[in-house]
Amino acid sequence: MTKEYAISILKKYTPMPDDQDLTAEMIDEYASAILYFEEYPDPSCIEPIMMTFSLDDLYGTYEHAACVLRSFTNDQVVPHLIKALYSEHEGIRYWGANIAKFFPDSRLLNPLLNCVNDSNEEIREYATYARTCIGYK
């Protein structure tokens, strides 16, 4: 696999369908792209990964995707997290709020505040917790 091919897989699943609509082939293809970037981290994968998240957990694969994102710096990830926290896709906001706790950065305070008022209770909870990780009381 090449970086370009892995990116094309991620872009193909932007956002990923909900778990009940997935096929084994889709899961395997997505997982292969995540494994590629786990082995060969490259900042060019940050936004494509961020934009794939659905509200489910892709049978644990999103946790691996989050670990890939955690290998990058705040300056590399935070701009994409901001975009994710304002996304119209609930799953992207959900995972953005969940992942934000690993990137305590004051630039996330307002985007997380947007999620504190989300209709999804879990997004509200993740956003509130992430804001405390930044130091907001």
C-alpha positions in Angstrom: 0.0 0.0 0.0 1.1 3.5 -0.7 0.3 6.7 1.2 -1.8 7.9 -1.7 -3.8 4.7 -1.9 -4.4 4.8 1.9 -5.6 8.4 1.6 -7.9 7.5 -1.3 -9.5 4.7 0.9 -10.1 7.2 3.7 -11.6 9.8 1.3 -13.8 7.0 -0.1 -15.4 6.6 3.3 -16.1 10.3 4.2 -18.0 9.8 6.5 -18.1 6.0 7.0 -21.6 4.4 7.0 -23.1 3.3 10.3 -22.0 -0.1 11.6 -25.2 -1.9 10.4 -24.6 -0.7 6.8 -20.9 -2.0 6.6 -19.6 -4.9 4.7 -16.6 -7.0 5.7 -14.8 -5.7 2.7 -15.4 -2.0 3.7 -14.1 -2.7 7.2 -11.1 -4.5 6.0 -10.3 -1.8 3.5 -10.6 1.0 6.0 -8.6 -1.0 8.6 -5.8 -1.5 6.1 -5.5 2.3 5.6 -5.5 2.9 9.3 -2.8 0.2 9.8 -0.7 1.8 7.1 -0.7 5.2 8.9 -0.1 3.5 12.2 3.1 2.1 10.7 3.9 5.1 8.6 2.5 8.2 10.3 2.1 11.1 8.0 0.3 14.4 8.8 -1.6 14.2 5.4 -3.8 11.5 7.0 -5.1 13.7 9.8 -8.0 15.3 8.0 -9.0 12.3 6.0 -9.2 10.2 9.2 -11.1 12.9 11.0 -13.7 13.1 8.3 -14.4 9.3 8.2 -15.9 9.0 11.7 -19.5 7.9 12.1 -21.5 7.7 15.3 -20.6 4.0 15.8 -17.1 2.6 16.6 -16.5 0.5 13.4 -16.0 -2.5 15.6 -13.1 -0.9 17.5 -11.3 0.4 14.4 -12.0 4.0 15.3 -10.0 3.5 18.5 -7.0 2.6 16.3 -7.7 5.6 14.1 -7.7 7.8 17.3 -4.3 6.3 18.3 -2.9 7.3 14.9 -4.1 10.9 15.4 -2.5 10.9 18.9 0.9 10.4 17.3 0.8 13.9 16.0 1.3 17.3 17.7 -1.4 19.8 18.7 -0.4 22.1 15.9 -0.9 19.4 13.4 -4.2 18.1 14.8 -6.1 21.0 16.4 -7.0 22.8 13.1 -8.7 19.6 11.9 -10.3 19.0 15.3 -11.9 22.5 15.1 -13.3 21.6 11.7 -14.6 18.3 13.1 -16.3 19.9 16.1 -18.3 22.1 13.8 -19.2 19.3 11.3 -22.8 18.7 10.3 -22.1 15.0 10.7 -22.9 13.9 14.3 -20.3 11.1 14.2 -17.5 13.4 13.2 -18.5 15.8 16.1 -18.8 12.8 18.5 -15.3 11.5 17.7 -13.9 15.0 17.5 -15.1 15.8 21.0 -13.9 12.4 22.3 -10.4 12.9 20.8 -10.1 16.6 21.9 -9.2 15.5 25.4 -5.8 14.3 24.1 -5.0 17.7 22.6 -5.5 20.3 25.4 -5.3 23.5 23.5 -7.1 26.8 24.1 -8.0 27.0 20.4 -10.5 24.2 21.1 -12.4 26.0 23.8 -15.0 27.8 21.5 -15.5 24.8 19.2 -16.0 22.6 22.2 -18.4 25.1 23.6 -20.4 24.6 20.4 -20.6 20.9 21.2 -21.5 21.5 24.9 -24.9 22.5 23.5 -25.2 19.5 21.1 -28.4 17.5 21.0 -26.4 14.3 21.6 -25.7 13.8 25.3 -22.4 11.9 24.8 -21.1 14.7 22.6 -22.0 17.2 25.3 -20.2 15.0 27.9 -17.1 14.5 25.8 -16.9 18.3 25.1 -17.3 19.2 28.7 -14.6 16.8 29.8 -12.2 18.0 27.0 -12.7 21.6 28.1 -11.7 20.6 31.7 -8.5 18.9 30.2 -7.7 22.3 28.7 -8.1 23.9 32.1 -11.5 25.5 31.7 -13.5 25.3 34.9 
